[in-house]
Amino acid sequence: MTPAPAPALLNAALTAAARGWPVFPLRPGDKRPAGHPERDCRRTGRCTDGHRTPEQRATLATEHITTCWQAAPYNVGIATGPAGLVVVDLDIPKPGDGAPPEEWAGACDGLDVFAMICERAGELLPTETYTVRTRRGGQHLYFTAPAGKALRSTGGSLGWKVDTRAWGGYVVAAHSVVGGAPYEIIHEARPAPLPAWLGDLLTPRPAPAPMPLSELSARMRNATAYSTAALRGELEKVLSAREGGRNRAVYFAAYALARMVRHGDLTEADVTSELLSAGQSLGLSAGECRTAIRSGLIRGGAPEAAAA
């Protein structure tokens, strides 16, 4: 039997649209988008000209929203990019997450880390804005996106348990219910403009130019031409990695180079130093880089890393 429509969810969708925030349906009781993923797209119907993502399907049209949410008790997704929003997502650790990285020692959750970020920037915690408590007790701080900047969603680049939702992302709207727990407004206000200093932190840095092979060779005292070229190739992959995939790029570079460390063509110190420099140039912390490098070298069988 199809669940009966929920007027509260229809009202939540219409309220968000009235604020100028395009919405799309999430699965009932879930926070995943309704509809099919791209891998299952048959390129028919609304996808005839190509798969339409939730961000592309999001709408402000009252009649479409009403028809959709009268059909089933869908939760409500807000497409943050088209809505002109940047939402700071302050998460709560899940069981098994372990302690925060050393850089954020003492923090219990994303709110603590965000407070540290603000303190280090010499700024006050920007809490005077529209705020939603998530079903697990985290917080979504809504801000209006800065003009002239198409900021993308990020995952942990600001700090442990601190994500952002902008272009390419979405948030679960207030009054949606996931796992039996609601998303609730805890500060009803107009979204404040995104603080300029925070916008600067979220603005992608231009990728550094790869180091000339001759300069890298000069720094690798005992490396062969082949191993130096391989190292440069892995550094280029790291430097070209997109936001959200940079930590993994450092890990896979270390994993690929572990074989040369194992055979004595490169030293672990050289690999660590160069990957650390590349990762930090992209905005990763030293702690994040060292963890990724160490894990990659161990997984790849580098002898010194495995013995540590």
C-alpha positions as CSV (number, residue, x, y, z in Angstrom):
1,M,0.0,0.0,0.0
2,T,1.3,3.5,-0.9
3,P,1.9,5.6,2.2
4,A,-0.5,8.5,2.6
5,P,0.8,12.0,1.7
6,A,2.1,14.1,4.6
7,P,0.7,17.6,4.6
8,A,3.6,18.8,6.8
9,L,6.1,17.7,4.1
10,L,4.2,19.4,1.3
11,N,4.1,22.5,3.4
12,A,7.9,22.2,4.0
13,A,8.5,22.0,0.3
14,L,6.2,24.9,-0.5
15,T,7.8,27.0,2.3
16,A,11.3,26.4,1.0
17,A,10.2,27.2,-2.5
18,A,8.6,30.5,-1.3
19,R,12.0,31.4,0.1
20,G,13.4,31.0,-3.4
21,W,15.1,27.6,-2.6
22,P,14.4,25.0,-5.4
23,V,13.4,21.7,-4.0
24,F,13.3,18.1,-5.1
25,P,11.9,14.9,-3.5
26,L,13.9,12.6,-1.2
27,R,12.9,9.1,-0.5
28,P,10.3,8.8,2.2
29,G,12.0,8.5,5.6
30,D,15.4,8.8,4.0
31,K,17.8,11.5,2.8
32,R,18.7,10.0,-0.5
33,P,17.1,11.5,-3.7
34,A,14.0,9.9,-5.0
35,G,14.2,8.6,-8.6
36,H,17.0,6.7,-10.4
37,P,20.7,7.2,-10.2
38,E,22.7,8.1,-13.3
39,R,24.1,4.5,-13.6
40,D,20.5,3.2,-14.0
41,C,19.3,6.0,-16.3
42,R,17.6,4.7,-19.5
43,R,17.7,8.2,-21.2
44,T,13.9,8.2,-21.5
45,G,11.2,10.6,-20.3
46,R,12.7,13.6,-18.5
47,C,16.1,12.2,-19.2
48,T,15.8,11.9,-23.0
49,D,18.5,14.5,-23.5
50,G,20.7,13.1,-20.8
51,H,20.4,12.1,-17.1
52,R,18.9,14.9,-15.0
53,T,20.5,15.2,-11.6
54,P,18.5,16.2,-8.5
55,E,20.1,19.6,-8.8
56,Q,18.7,20.0,-12.3
57,R,15.3,18.7,-11.3
58,A,14.9,21.0,-8.4
59,T,12.0,23.4,-8.9
60,L,10.2,26.4,-7.5
61,A,6.9,25.7,-9.4
62,T,4.1,25.4,-6.9
63,E,2.0,23.1,-9.2
64,H,4.8,20.6,-9.7
65,I,5.6,20.6,-6.0
66,T,2.0,20.1,-5.0
67,T,1.6,17.2,-7.5
68,C,4.7,15.5,-6.3
69,W,4.2,15.8,-2.6
70,Q,0.6,14.8,-2.8
71,A,1.6,11.5,-4.4
72,A,3.8,10.3,-1.5
73,P,5.4,11.5,1.8
74,Y,8.7,12.5,0.3
75,N,11.3,14.2,2.4
76,V,12.4,17.6,1.0
77,G,15.8,18.2,-0.6
78,I,17.0,21.8,-1.2
79,A,19.4,22.2,-4.1
80,T,21.9,24.6,-2.4
81,G,23.6,25.9,-5.5
82,P,20.5,27.0,-7.5
83,A,19.1,28.3,-4.2
84,G,22.0,30.7,-3.8
85,L,23.0,29.1,-0.5
86,V,26.1,27.9,1.2
87,V,25.2,25.6,4.1
88,V,27.8,24.8,6.7
89,D,27.1,21.2,7.9
90,L,28.4,20.6,11.4
91,D,28.2,16.9,12.0
92,I,28.2,14.6,15.0
93,P,30.7,11.7,15.1
94,K,29.3,8.3,14.3
95,P,30.0,5.3,16.4
96,G,33.5,4.0,15.5
97,D,34.7,7.3,14.0
98,G,37.4,7.5,16.7
99,A,39.1,10.6,18.0
100,P,39.5,13.7,15.9
101,P,42.9,14.3,14.1
102,E,45.6,15.9,16.2
103,E,44.9,19.2,14.5
104,W,41.5,19.2,16.1
105,A,42.4,17.6,19.4
106,G,39.8,18.3,22.1
107,A,36.9,18.8,19.7
108,C,33.9,16.6,20.2
109,D,32.0,17.4,17.0
110,G,31.8,19.7,14.0
111,L,30.5,22.6,16.0
112,D,33.6,22.5,18.2
113,V,35.9,22.4,15.1
114,F,34.0,25.2,13.5
115,A,34.5,27.3,16.6
116,M,38.2,26.6,16.4
117,I,38.3,27.6,12.7
118,C,36.6,30.9,13.6
119,E,39.0,31.5,16.5
120,R,42.0,30.9,14.4
121,A,40.7,33.3,11.8
122,G,40.1,35.9,14.5
123,E,36.3,35.9,13.9
124,L,33.2,35.3,15.9
125,L,31.2,32.1,15.4
126,P,28.5,33.2,12.8
127,T,25.4,31.7,14.5
128,E,23.0,34.6,13.8
129,T,21.5,32.9,10.7
130,Y,18.9,30.4,9.7
131,T,19.8,27.2,11.5
132,V,18.4,23.7,11.3
133,R,19.2,20.9,13.8
134,T,19.8,17.6,11.9
135,R,18.2,14.3,13.0
136,R,21.4,13.2,14.8
137,G,21.9,16.5,16.6
138,G,24.3,18.3,14.2
139,Q,23.6,21.7,12.7
140,H,23.1,23.2,9.3
141,L,24.0,26.9,9.2
142,Y,22.5,28.6,6.1
143,F,24.2,31.5,4.4
144,T,23.6,33.3,1.2
145,A,26.3,32.7,-1.4
146,P,28.6,35.5,-2.3
147,A,28.0,37.2,-5.7
148,G,30.4,36.3,-8.4
149,K,31.6,33.0,-6.7
150,A,30.2,29.6,-7.7
151,L,31.4,27.8,-4.6
152,R,31.3,24.0,-4.7
153,S,30.3,21.6,-1.9
154,T,33.2,20.4,0.2
155,G,33.8,17.4,2.4
156,G,36.0,18.0,5.4
157,S,38.3,20.5,3.7
158,L,37.6,23.1,6.4
159,G,38.1,20.6,9.2
160,W,37.0,17.4,10.9
161,K,33.2,16.9,10.7
162,V,32.7,20.2,8.9
163,D,31.3,20.0,5.4
164,T,29.7,22.6,3.2
165,R,26.8,22.3,0.7
166,A,26.8,24.6,-2.3
167,W,26.9,23.9,-6.0
168,G,26.8,20.1,-6.6
169,G,25.1,19.4,-3.3
170,Y,21.9,19.6,-1.3
171,V,20.6,19.6,2.2
172,V,17.6,17.9,3.9
173,A,15.0,20.6,4.6
174,A,13.5,21.3,8.0
175,H,10.5,19.1,8.9
176,S,11.8,16.2,6.9
177,V,12.0,13.0,9.0
178,V,14.9,10.5,8.6
179,G,15.0,7.3,10.6
180,G,12.1,8.5,12.7
181,A,13.9,11.7,13.8
182,P,13.0,15.2,12.4
183,Y,15.1,18.0,11.0
184,E,14.1,21.0,13.1
185,I,14.5,24.8,12.8
186,I,16.4,26.0,15.9
187,H,16.9,29.6,14.7
188,E,14.3,31.1,12.4
189,A,15.9,34.0,10.6
190,R,16.9,35.1,7.2
191,P,20.1,33.4,6.1
192,A,23.0,35.8,6.7
193,P,25.5,36.6,3.9
194,L,28.4,34.1,4.0
195,P,31.3,35.8,5.9
196,A,33.9,37.0,3.4
197,W,36.7,35.2,5.3
198,L,34.8,32.0,5.1
199,G,34.2,32.4,1.4
200,D,37.9,32.9,0.9
201,L,38.6,29.6,2.7
202,L,36.1,27.9,0.5
203,T,37.4,29.4,-2.8
204,P,39.5,26.8,-4.7
205,R,43.1,27.7,-5.0
206,P,44.7,27.5,-8.5
207,A,46.6,24.2,-8.8
208,P,50.3,24.8,-8.5
209,A,52.4,24.2,-11.6
210,P,54.2,20.8,-11.6
211,M,57.8,21.0,-10.7
212,P,60.2,20.8,-13.7
213,L,61.7,17.4,-14.0
214,S,65.2,18.8,-13.8
215,E,64.5,20.5,-10.5
216,L,62.9,17.4,-9.0
217,S,65.9,15.3,-10.2
218,A,68.3,17.7,-8.4
219,R,66.4,17.1,-5.2
220,M,66.4,13.3,-5.5
221,R,70.0,12.5,-4.9
222,N,70.1,8.8,-5.6
223,A,66.9,8.3,-7.7
224,T,67.0,7.0,-11.2
225,A,65.6,9.0,-14.1
226,Y,62.7,6.5,-14.3
227,S,61.8,6.7,-10.6
228,T,62.0,10.5,-10.7
229,A,59.7,10.7,-13.6
230,A,57.3,8.3,-11.8
231,L,57.4,10.5,-8.8
232,R,56.6,13.6,-10.9
233,G,53.8,11.8,-12.6
234,E,52.2,11.0,-9.2
235,L,52.7,14.6,-8.0
236,E,50.9,15.8,-11.1
237,K,47.9,13.5,-10.2
238,V,47.8,15.0,-6.7
239,L,48.0,18.6,-7.9
240,S,45.2,18.0,-10.5
241,A,42.9,16.3,-8.0
242,R,39.5,17.9,-7.5
243,E,38.1,19.2,-4.2
244,G,36.9,16.2,-2.1
245,G,39.3,13.8,-3.8
246,R,42.7,15.3,-2.8
247,N,43.3,13.2,0.3
248,R,42.6,10.0,-1.7
249,A,44.9,11.3,-4.4
250,V,47.8,11.6,-1.9
251,Y,47.0,8.1,-0.6
252,F,47.0,6.5,-4.0
253,A,50.2,8.3,-5.0
254,A,52.0,7.0,-1.9
255,Y,50.6,3.5,-2.6
256,A,51.9,3.6,-6.2
257,L,55.3,4.9,-5.1
258,A,55.7,2.3,-2.3
259,R,57.0,-0.2,-4.9
260,M,59.9,2.1,-5.8
261,V,60.6,2.6,-2.1
262,R,60.6,-1.1,-1.6
263,H,63.1,-1.6,-4.4
264,G,65.3,1.2,-3.3
265,D,64.7,3.5,-6.2
266,L,63.2,6.2,-4.0
267,T,63.5,6.9,-0.3
268,E,60.5,7.0,2.0
269,A,61.8,10.4,3.2
270,D,61.8,11.9,-0.3
271,V,58.3,10.5,-1.2
272,T,56.9,11.7,2.1
273,S,58.4,15.2,1.7
274,E,57.3,15.7,-1.9
275,L,53.7,14.4,-1.3
276,L,53.4,16.4,1.9
277,S,54.4,19.5,0.0
278,A,51.9,18.8,-2.8
279,G,49.0,18.0,-0.5
280,Q,49.5,21.1,1.7
281,S,49.7,23.3,-1.4
282,L,46.1,22.2,-2.2
283,G,44.9,23.1,1.3
284,L,45.2,19.7,3.1
285,S,46.6,19.8,6.6
286,A,49.9,18.3,7.4
287,G,48.2,15.7,9.6
288,E,45.8,14.7,6.8
289,C,48.7,14.4,4.4
290,R,50.9,12.4,6.7
291,T,48.1,9.9,7.6
292,A,47.3,9.4,3.9
293,I,51.0,9.0,2.9
294,R,51.7,6.6,5.8
295,S,48.6,4.5,4.9
296,G,49.5,4.4,1.2
297,L,53.1,3.4,1.9
298,I,52.1,0.6,4.3
299,R,49.4,-0.7,2.0
300,G,52.0,-0.7,-0.8
301,G,54.5,-2.6,1.2
302,A,57.2,0.0,1.7
303,P,59.6,-1.6,4.2
304,E,60.3,1.3,6.5
305,A,56.6,2.3,6.7
306,A,55.6,-1.3,7.5
307,A,58.2,-1.6,10.2
308,A,57.2,1.7,11.9
